[in-house]
Amino acid sequence: MEKFAVFIVGRGKLAEELLHGLGSPIISRVVRWDERDSCEHGPCMVVHAGSGRELEDVVEFCSATGFMLLDLSTGGSQFPATITFPVIICPNVNMQMLYFMAMVKQSSRYFQGQDIRIAESHQASKSTKPGTAIHLAKSLGIPETDIRSERDPKVQSEVLGIPSSFLDRHAYHEIVIRNPEVEIRLETRVLGKSAYASGLAKVIEMVSGSKLGPGYHDVVDLVMKDM
């Protein structure tokens, strides 16, 4: 079995969780981006979970090595139009959420032309774009600007029902589909520390056996093919 070293790019909560919690039979080492020189041999993957300040260096590195890049940043990473290595765009890596997003994408054609609204709520400190909500909007043909975002803890607690102990870390998404006779509501709640490390490990296992060519790949599309 081929094993991969994984370089983690980023300094935030998600990057730290991945550094200390990412594990799989096909992962040999998990290394900070700053320590990548200590792992020169063997196949590698790069996980971008940062703000984007290192992205130019990451793209240069992956262009030179051909290593696969998994982009977990939801802050609107700016990539070149043309690349020479595979990039997997991951607006989410929680497997339950990826299955939900795949379900929405597969079913979207049934709801064309109907009134569709999307809302999301995250902790007040979240300043980056809501990647999962943007992906859901694209799947349903809704402009990104129509996503309703909530960051007020009072509304989150009293209206959305987010427990007070999770106001500082949660992810809530709601899709409402209406026609004159029927209203459908789809709601997801992730409270507290989600299973991102274990989810990413499954994504890495899934893509490690894929022959992905250079270019951009949507993780939800890859999940749909693997289902």
SEMIVEX-560494 format. One line per 5 residues: for each residue x, y, z of N, C-alpha, C. Coordinates in Angstrom, 2 decimals, decimal comma. Example, Ala and Ser with C-alpha at 12.3 -4.5 7.8 and 13.67 -1.06 7.14 Angstrom:
REM residues 2
13,19/-5,69/7,80/12,30/-4,50/7,80/13,20/-3,30/7,80  12,85/-2,25/7,08/13,67/-1,06/7,14/12,90/0,03/7,87
***
This chain:
REM residues 227
0,84/-1,20/0,00/0,00/0,00/0,00/0,88/1,25/0,00  0,62/2,14/-0,98/1,38/3,37/-1,04/0,94/4,32/0,06  1,91/4,92/0,74/1,59/5,85/1,82/2,05/7,25/1,44  1,27/8,24/1,93/1,53/9,63/1,60/1,89/10,44/2,84  2,86/11,32/2,68/3,07/12,37/3,67/2,11/13,50/3,32
1,54/14,13/4,34/0,55/15,19/4,12/1,08/16,48/4,74  1,21/17,52/3,93/1,64/18,83/4,40/0,40/19,68/4,70  0,31/20,23/5,90/-0,82/21,06/6,30/-0,42/22,53/6,24  -1,12/23,30/5,42/-0,87/24,73/5,27/-1,93/25,49/6,06  -1,50/26,31/7,02/-2,45/27,10/7,79/-2,06/27,14/9,26
-2,64/28,13/9,97/-2,31/28,32/11,38/-3,55/28,44/12,27  -4,72/28,24/11,71/-5,96/28,38/12,46/-6,39/27,10/13,14  -7,63/27,11/13,66/-8,16/25,96/14,40/-8,21/24,71/13,55  -8,70/24,86/12,32/-8,83/23,69/11,46/-7,47/23,07/11,17  -6,49/23,91/10,84/-5,15/23,39/10,55/-4,58/22,65/11,75
-4,77/23,20/12,95/-4,25/22,54/14,15/-4,95/21,21/14,40  -6,27/21,17/14,17/-7,00/19,91/14,34/-6,49/18,84/13,38  -6,21/19,25/12,16/-5,71/18,29/11,18/-4,31/17,82/11,53  -3,47/18,72/11,99/-2,11/18,36/12,37/-2,09/17,31/13,47  -3,01/17,42/14,41/-3,00/16,53/15,57/-4,00/15,38/15,47
-4,93/15,44/14,52/-5,96/14,41/14,47/-6,05/13,62/13,19  -5,30/14,02/12,15/-5,40/13,35/10,86/-4,60/12,06/10,87  -5,26/10,97/10,55/-4,58/9,68/10,52/-5,29/8,71/9,61  -4,53/7,83/8,98/-5,07/6,84/8,06/-3,98/5,83/7,76  -4,35/4,60/7,42/-3,33/3,62/7,03/-2,50/4,06/5,84
-3,03/4,99/5,01/-2,26/5,41/3,84/-1,50/6,71/4,09  -1,56/7,25/5,30/-0,83/8,47/5,63/0,40/8,10/6,46  1,57/8,44/5,95/2,81/8,10/6,66/3,17/9,15/7,69  2,97/10,43/7,33/3,31/11,53/8,23/2,38/12,70/7,96  2,13/13,48/9,00/1,40/14,74/8,86/2,36/15,83/9,31
2,69/16,76/8,41/3,78/17,71/8,63/3,29/19,13/8,38  3,73/20,05/9,21/3,44/21,46/8,96/4,10/21,90/7,65  3,46/22,82/6,96/3,98/23,34/5,71/5,40/23,88/5,88  5,67/24,54/7,00/7,00/25,10/7,24/8,06/24,03/7,40  7,64/22,78/7,64/8,59/21,69/7,87/8,64/20,73/6,69
8,16/21,17/5,54/8,06/20,26/4,39/9,42/19,76/3,91  10,49/20,51/4,17/11,82/20,07/3,73/12,28/18,81/4,46  11,62/18,49/5,59/12,01/17,29/6,33/11,42/16,03/5,72  10,63/16,19/4,69/9,97/15,03/4,07/10,13/15,13/2,56  11,32/14,84/2,08/11,64/15,03/0,67/11,34/13,82/-0,20
11,21/12,65/0,43/11,09/11,43/-0,36/9,69/10,84/-0,21  9,27/10,14/-1,25/7,98/9,47/-1,20/6,86/10,38/-1,67  5,70/9,79/-1,98/4,57/10,59/-2,47/4,00/11,48/-1,36  3,52/12,64/-1,76/3,00/13,61/-0,80/1,71/14,24/-1,32  0,92/14,77/-0,41/-0,22/15,61/-0,72/-0,12/16,87/0,11
-0,73/17,94/-0,39/-0,74/19,21/0,33/-2,19/19,56/0,65  -2,44/19,96/1,89/-3,77/20,39/2,32/-3,70/21,87/2,67  -4,44/22,69/1,94/-4,46/24,13/2,21/-5,66/24,44/3,09  -5,39/24,77/4,36/-6,44/25,12/5,31/-6,14/26,47/5,92  -5,53/27,34/5,14/-5,09/28,63/5,65/-5,85/29,80/5,06
-5,34/30,98/5,32/-5,99/32,22/4,89/-5,68/32,57/3,45  -4,65/31,96/2,88/-4,27/32,24/1,50/-2,92/32,90/1,37  -2,31/33,31/2,49/-1,04/34,03/2,38/0,09/33,15/1,84  -0,02/31,83/2,06/1,02/30,93/1,53/0,65/30,33/0,18  -0,51/30,70/-0,35/-1,03/29,99/-1,52/-0,11/30,10/-2,73
0,51/31,24/-2,93/1,41/31,40/-4,07/2,57/30,41/-3,99  3,13/30,25/-2,78/4,22/29,29/-2,59/3,72/27,86/-2,78  2,49/27,59/-2,32/1,92/26,25/-2,46/1,74/25,90/-3,93  1,21/26,83/-4,71/1,01/26,58/-6,14/2,34/26,35/-6,84  3,34/27,14/-6,49/4,67/26,98/-7,09/5,26/25,61/-6,74
5,09/25,20/-5,47/5,60/23,91/-5,01/4,92/22,76/-5,73  3,58/22,80/-5,81/2,84/21,71/-6,45/3,07/21,70/-7,96  3,29/22,86/-8,55/3,61/22,92/-9,98/4,94/22,22/-10,25  5,90/22,39/-9,35/7,23/21,78/-9,53/7,22/20,29/-9,25  6,38/19,84/-8,30/6,40/18,44/-7,87/5,28/17,60/-8,48
4,18/18,25/-8,89/3,02/17,51/-9,37/2,17/16,94/-8,27  2,47/17,30/-7,00/1,70/16,77/-5,88/0,26/17,29/-5,91  -0,66/16,48/-5,44/-2,06/16,85/-5,36/-2,27/17,86/-4,23  -3,16/18,82/-4,48/-3,50/19,84/-3,49/-4,98/19,74/-3,15  -5,29/19,66/-1,87/-6,67/19,70/-1,39/-6,90/21,06/-0,75
-7,81/21,84/-1,32/-8,06/23,19/-0,83/-9,28/23,21/0,06  -9,05/23,39/1,38/-10,13/23,42/2,36/-10,52/24,83/2,73  -9,83/25,80/2,20/-10,11/27,19/2,55/-11,43/27,63/1,93  -12,29/28,27/2,72/-13,56/28,79/2,19/-13,49/30,30/2,00  -12,28/30,83/2,00/-12,12/32,27/1,88/-11,95/32,76/0,45
-12,27/31,89/-0,52/-12,15/32,30/-1,90/-10,72/32,29/-2,39  -10,05/31,13/-2,28/-8,66/31,00/-2,71/-8,53/31,41/-4,18  -7,51/32,20/-4,48/-7,28/32,68/-5,84/-6,23/31,80/-6,52  -6,69/30,95/-7,43/-5,80/30,06/-8,16/-5,62/30,57/-9,59  -4,51/30,17/-10,23/-4,34/30,51/-11,64/-5,42/29,84/-12,49
-5,69/30,39/-13,66/-6,70/29,81/-14,54/-6,28/28,42/-15,02  -4,97/28,24/-15,24/-4,45/26,97/-15,72/-3,42/26,45/-14,74  -3,53/25,18/-14,39/-2,58/24,57/-13,46/-2,11/23,24/-14,02  -0,98/22,76/-13,52/-0,37/21,54/-14,05/-0,41/20,39/-13,06  -1,24/20,52/-12,03/-1,37/19,49/-11,01/-2,84/19,42/-10,58
-3,26/18,31/-9,94/-4,66/18,21/-9,53/-4,95/19,01/-8,26  -6,03/19,79/-8,30/-6,51/20,52/-7,13/-7,93/20,03/-6,82  -8,15/19,61/-5,59/-9,49/19,19/-5,17/-10,08/20,28/-4,31  -11,17/20,88/-4,77/-11,84/21,95/-4,05/-12,78/21,31/-3,03  -12,54/21,62/-1,74/-13,28/20,98/-0,65/-13,99/22,04/0,20
-15,20/22,45/-0,15/-15,92/23,38/0,70/-16,29/22,78/2,05  -16,22/21,45/2,14/-16,49/20,73/3,38/-15,81/19,38/3,29  -15,39/18,82/4,42/-14,84/17,46/4,41/-15,52/16,57/5,45  -16,55/17,08/6,10/-17,36/16,22/6,96/-18,18/15,30/6,05  -18,04/13,99/6,22/-18,63/13,06/5,27/-20,16/13,14/5,24
-20,81/13,33/6,39/-22,27/13,46/6,37/-22,68/14,66/5,53  -21,97/15,77/5,70/-22,29/16,96/4,93/-21,99/16,76/3,45  -20,92/16,05/3,12/-20,61/15,79/1,71/-21,69/14,93/1,07  -22,21/13,95/1,79/-23,30/13,13/1,26/-24,55/13,99/1,05  -24,82/14,89/1,99/-25,97/15,79/1,86/-25,79/16,69/0,64
-24,61/17,26/0,48/-24,34/18,14/-0,65/-24,45/17,39/-1,98  -24,01/16,13/-1,98/-24,15/15,31/-3,18/-25,62/15,05/-3,48  -26,41/14,78/-2,46/-27,85/14,55/-2,64/-28,52/15,78/-3,24  -28,18/16,97/-2,72/-28,77/18,20/-3,23/-28,38/18,41/-4,70  -27,11/18,20/-5,00/-26,64/18,41/-6,38/-27,32/17,44/-7,35
-27,45/16,19/-6,94/-28,07/15,19/-7,81/-29,55/15,48/-8,05  -30,21/16,09/-7,05/-31,66/16,30/-7,13/-32,04/17,69/-7,63  -31,07/18,55/-7,87/-31,38/19,96/-8,14/-32,25/20,16/-9,37  -32,13/19,29/-10,36/-32,89/19,47/-11,60/-34,40/19,37/-11,37  -34,80/18,70/-10,30/-36,23/18,55/-10,03/-36,88/19,83/-9,52
-36,08/20,80/-9,11/-36,63/22,00/-8,48/-36,34/23,28/-9,26  -35,95/23,13/-10,51/-35,67/24,30/-11,33/-36,94/25,14/-11,49  -36,77/26,45/-11,39/-37,89/27,36/-11,57/-38,71/27,61/-10,33  -38,42/26,92/-9,23/-39,16/27,12/-8,00/-38,46/28,18/-7,13  -39,18/28,65/-6,14/-38,63/29,65/-5,21/-37,71/28,93/-4,23
-36,41/29,18/-4,31/-35,43/28,51/-3,46/-34,66/29,55/-2,67  -34,57/29,34/-1,37/-33,82/30,25/-0,51/-32,85/29,46/0,35  -31,69/30,06/0,58/-30,63/29,40/1,35/-30,19/30,34/2,46  -30,07/29,80/3,67/-29,58/30,57/4,81/-28,47/29,78/5,50  -27,54/30,50/6,09/-26,47/29,84/6,85/-26,16/30,65/8,10
-25,68/29,95/9,11/-25,27/30,58/10,35/-23,99/29,94/10,84  -23,03/30,78/11,22/-21,79/30,33/11,84/-21,47/31,26/13,01  -20,48/30,89/13,78/-20,06/31,71/14,91/-19,72/33,13/14,45  -19,92/34,08/15,33/-19,74/35,48/14,99/-18,33/35,80/14,51  -17,36/35,00/14,91/-15,96/35,27/14,53/-15,65/34,85/13,10
-16,55/34,12/12,46/-16,27/33,65/11,09/-16,39/34,81/10,11  -15,29/35,12/9,44/-15,28/36,23/8,50/-15,13/35,78/7,05  -14,76/34,51/6,84/-14,60/34,01/5,48/-15,95/33,65/4,88  -15,97/33,48/3,56/-17,21/33,13/2,88/-17,67/31,73/3,30  -18,98/31,52/3,39/-19,51/30,20/3,78/-19,43/29,22/2,61
-18,35/28,46/2,55/-18,10/27,60/1,39/-19,20/26,59/1,12  -19,73/25,96/2,18/-20,78/24,97/1,98/-22,03/25,61/1,41  -22,42/26,76/1,96/-23,61/27,46/1,47/-23,43/27,89/0,01  -22,23/28,36/-0,34/-21,97/28,76/-1,72/-22,09/27,57/-2,66  -21,59/26,42/-2,24/-21,68/25,21/-3,07/-23,14/24,80/-3,24
-23,92/24,85/-2,16/-25,34/24,51/-2,25/-26,06/25,46/-3,20  -25,72/26,75/-3,11/-26,36/27,74/-3,98/-26,04/27,46/-5,44  -24,79/27,16/-5,73/-24,41/26,86/-7,12/-25,14/25,62/-7,62  -25,24/24,61/-6,77/-25,93/23,39/-7,17/-27,39/23,65/-7,53  -28,02/24,60/-6,82/-29,43/24,89/-7,00/-29,69/26,07/-7,93
-28,63/26,65/-8,48/-28,78/27,75/-9,40/-29,17/29,06/-8,74  -28,73/29,27/-7,49/-29,06/30,48/-6,74/-27,83/31,39/-6,70  -27,98/32,68/-6,96/-26,82/33,58/-6,87/-26,23/33,59/-5,46  -24,91/33,63/-5,41/-24,22/33,67/-4,11/-24,69/34,84/-3,26  -25,03/35,94/-3,91/-25,46/37,14/-3,18/-26,82/36,97/-2,49
-27,56/35,93/-2,88/-28,88/35,69/-2,27/-28,80/34,85/-1,00  -27,63/34,36/-0,65/-27,49/33,59/0,59/-27,69/34,51/1,79  -28,54/34,11/2,71/-28,76/34,91/3,92/-27,85/34,38/5,02  -27,01/35,25/5,55/-26,06/34,86/6,59/-26,48/35,44/7,94  -26,30/34,65/8,99/-26,64/35,10/10,35/-25,41/34,97/11,24
-25,06/36,08/11,93/-23,95/36,07/12,86/-24,33/36,63/14,24  -25,59/36,94/14,43/-26,05/37,50/15,70/-26,35/36,37/16,68  -25,60/36,27/17,79/-25,82/35,18/18,74/-27,24/35,13/19,30  -27,87/36,27/19,45/-29,24/36,30/19,98/-30,21/35,62/19,01  -30,09/35,94/17,73/-30,94/35,31/16,72/-30,59/33,83/16,59
-29,31/33,52/16,62/-28,89/32,12/16,51/-29,50/31,28/17,64  -29,51/31,83/18,84/-30,03/31,11/19,99/-31,55/31,06/20,00  -32,19/32,21/19,83/-33,65/32,29/20,04/-34,46/31,89/18,81  -33,92/32,11/17,63/-34,67/31,80/16,41/-34,23/30,47/15,79  -32,93/30,26/15,69/-32,42/29,05/15,05/-32,28/27,88/16,02
-32,33/28,17/17,32/-32,25/27,10/18,31/-30,87/26,52/18,51  -29,83/27,31/18,24/-28,46/26,85/18,49/-28,21/26,91/20,00  -27,84/25,81/20,63/-27,58/25,83/22,08/-26,48/26,85/22,42  -26,64/27,52/23,53/-25,69/28,58/23,91/-24,26/28,07/24,00  -24,10/26,80/24,39/-22,75/26,25/24,52/-22,05/26,06/23,17
-22,81/26,20/22,06/-22,22/26,02/20,74/-22,26/27,29/19,88  -22,63/28,42/20,49/-22,68/29,65/19,72/-21,31/30,06/19,19  -20,25/29,65/19,90/-18,91/30,03/19,47/-18,32/29,04/18,45  -19,09/27,98/18,12/-18,63/27,06/17,08/-19,80/26,19/16,61  -20,33/26,56/15,48/-21,41/25,79/14,88/-21,47/26,10/13,39
-22,19/25,25/12,67/-22,44/25,49/11,24/-23,87/25,04/10,96  -24,69/25,99/10,58/-26,12/25,74/10,33/-26,43/26,12/8,88  -27,15/25,25/8,18/-27,57/25,55/6,81/-29,03/25,16/6,64  -29,75/25,99/5,92/-31,17/25,72/5,66/-31,47/26,02/4,19  -32,15/25,07/3,55/-32,65/25,26/2,19/-34,17/25,20/2,26
-34,82/26,21/1,70/-36,28/26,22/1,63/-36,68/26,27/0,16  -37,48/25,30/-0,28/-37,96/25,21/-1,66/-39,47/25,35/-1,63  -40,00/26,32/-2,36/-41,44/26,59/-2,32/-42,04/26,63/-3,73  -43,26/26,12/-3,82/-44,14/26,45/-4,93/-45,49/26,81/-4,30  -46,49/27,18/-5,05/-47,74/27,63/-4,42/-48,41/26,61/-3,50
-48,13/25,33/-3,69/-48,82/24,31/-2,90/-47,96/23,63/-1,84  -46,64/23,66/-2,02/-45,75/22,84/-1,18/-44,55/23,66/-0,72  -44,12/23,41/0,51/-42,87/23,98/1,02/-42,01/22,85/1,58  -40,78/22,79/1,13/-39,83/21,78/1,61/-38,69/22,49/2,33  -38,35/22,00/3,51/-37,23/22,57/4,27/-36,20/21,48/4,54
-34,96/21,80/4,19/-33,83/20,92/4,49/-32,89/21,68/5,41  -32,54/21,07/6,54/-31,75/21,78/7,55/-30,61/20,90/8,03  -29,43/21,48/8,16/-28,29/20,76/8,73/-27,72/21,56/9,89  -27,25/20,84/10,91/-26,61/21,47/12,07/-25,36/20,69/12,41  -24,27/21,40/12,48/-23,02/20,83/12,99/-22,66/21,63/14,22
-22,67/20,98/15,37/-22,44/21,66/16,64/-21,09/21,26/17,21  -20,26/22,26/17,51/-18,97/21,98/18,12/-17,97/21,47/17,09  -16,97/20,80/17,59/-15,89/20,29/16,75/-16,42/19,17/15,87  -16,42/19,40/14,58/-16,91/18,40/13,64/-15,82/17,38/13,32  -16,23/16,33/12,65/-15,30/15,25/12,32/-14,52/15,58/11,05
-13,82/16,72/11,06/-13,09/17,14/9,87/-11,86/16,28/9,62  -11,13/15,94/10,69/-9,91/15,15/10,50/-10,25/13,76/9,95  -11,23/13,10/10,55/-11,60/11,77/10,06/-12,22/11,86/8,67  -12,98/12,94/8,40/-13,56/13,12/7,08/-12,50/13,34/6,02  -11,50/14,18/6,34/-10,42/14,42/5,39/-9,64/13,15/5,13
-9,44/12,34/6,17/-8,74/11,07/5,98/-9,47/10,19/4,96  -10,80/10,18/5,03/-11,58/9,39/4,06/-11,48/9,97/2,66  -11,45/11,31/2,58/-11,29/11,94/1,26/-9,93/11,58/0,68  -8,89/11,63/1,51/-7,54/11,28/1,04/-7,50/9,82/0,58  -8,12/8,94/1,34/-8,17/7,53/0,93/-8,88/7,38/-0,41
-9,95/8,15/-0,58/-10,75/8,07/-1,81/-9,94/8,54/-3,02  -9,25/9,67/-2,88/-8,54/10,24/-4,04/-7,19/9,59/-4,28  -6,65/8,91/-3,26/-5,32/8,32/-3,43/-5,30/7,26/-4,53  -6,43/6,60/-4,72/-6,50/5,57/-5,75/-7,05/6,06/-7,07  -7,33/7,37/-7,15/-7,88/7,95/-8,37/-6,76/8,45/-9,27
-6,98/8,35/-10,53/-6,02/8,87/-11,51/-6,50/10,25/-11,97  -6,41/11,20/-11,06/-6,88/12,54/-11,36/-5,84/13,31/-12,15  -6,25/13,90/-13,25/-5,34/14,68/-14,06/-5,22/16,10/-13,56  -4,33/16,89/-14,15/-4,19/18,29/-13,78/-5,52/19,03/-13,97  -5,79/19,97/-13,08/-7,02/20,73/-13,18/-7,76/20,74/-11,85
-8,95/21,33/-11,88/-9,75/21,50/-10,67/-10,82/20,43/-10,58  -10,95/19,84/-9,40/-11,92/18,77/-9,18/-12,76/19,11/-7,95  -14,07/18,92/-8,06/-15,00/19,19/-6,96/-15,11/17,93/-6,10  -14,85/18,06/-4,79/-14,89/16,89/-3,92/-16,28/16,25/-3,91  -17,33/17,06/-4,07/-18,69/16,50/-4,08/-18,88/15,61/-5,31
-18,35/16,02/-6,46/-18,42/15,18/-7,66/-17,68/13,87/-7,44  -16,53/13,93/-6,77/-15,77/12,71/-6,51/-16,53/11,79/-5,56  -17,19/12,37/-4,56/-18,02/11,57/-3,64/-19,15/10,91/-4,39  -19,78/11,64/-5,32/-20,90/11,09/-6,08/-20,44/9,90/-6,93  -19,25/9,99/-7,50/-18,71/8,88/-8,29/-18,39/7,68/-7,42
-18,05/7,96/-6,16/-17,62/6,89/-5,25/-18,81/6,24/-4,54  -19,98/6,85/-4,62/-21,16/6,35/-3,90/-21,71/5,07/-4,55
***
